[in-house]
Amino acid sequence: MRNPSLPLKIALVFSLSVAVSSSSSSSHFFFSRPSFSLKSSSSSAAKSTAADLLSVLGSREQAASINRKRADDLRSCLRFLVPFCPNNISIRRRVVIAGEEDGRRRWSEREENEMVWWPPEPVLELARLALDSAGDPDAIYRALDPTVIPVPDVDGYRKDKCELTRTPYGRHFINQELNSYLAFLFEMIVARGPSAGLNVSLSRYDLFHGHLFLATDSGRLGILFHAKEYPAYEKEVFPYNMGYCQRGSNVIYDDEMNLRNILWLAPLPCNVTKAWVAPGVLVILDANPEGVIYKELVPEYVDLVRTIYEEDFGEVAVDVNYLNVRNAASEDKIFIT
């Protein structure tokens, strides 16, 4: 912990969370940035660090703009789920996402890597729209099907009075391949996570959502995923009540909490020509207490759960939810709220 009084701050946040949960059936308060600040200038400092991180993961020119020592400090906190290939700026033919065989996608490791480096055309088009709109979330909203879909009751969250998503209704993208690609990203995190020390499941307590943003300055499209969302109450290890959504959790609080923030970045378009200047990225942001990510991106009032906030990366457009509906195709498990 960063100072002796921090447990009191954590207790305060959790107490407020429980109070909110009792009245609104939601524990999202705990994971939302409060209006008060427990650390002076934390937001501006975090935004600066997030911008540096995006540069390191960006074009060669962006990466070169960061001091070498600073870049090395940031890279030391990155655990790539797909090899980082900043010089791979030639689009190759990609596998089209078109359903599943025997309930599982069947691609080689190389094909999966290519899907992250150079996603299908609809994803590239959305990334280009994000840039051309100067980071305006309306570019994302216009790609959504106006049809609203009730959010399904998965893992019995309704009987627990849990409000799992921001709204009780969700939407899909008009282009079904976008929904399929988002499902692919969730499934990739689960499949590749163990190789980086992260073991997660697609459940209401663990990995079920990410926050889609348009990066400040560059307009780059990205998603910050949060795994291990509701650790189980455990008297000795995690004695904190997080409200209704925590009930029944089997997520163990341990050192893997350091790895709960996963960042996806779409390929970065050139803002002058139709070229692309950086491939896609899928990486775990390691928030171990010795690293710069923890020290500069994790606010003090939530450092126990290592939460990094999507607002520090840019303008947040929507939440992307993967709700593990039984017997549904992967793309039908995606709900945009």
Order of alpha helices (4+ residues) and beta strands (2+ residues): alpha-alpha-alpha-alpha-beta-alpha-alpha-alpha-beta-beta-alpha-beta-beta-beta-beta-beta-beta-alpha-beta-beta
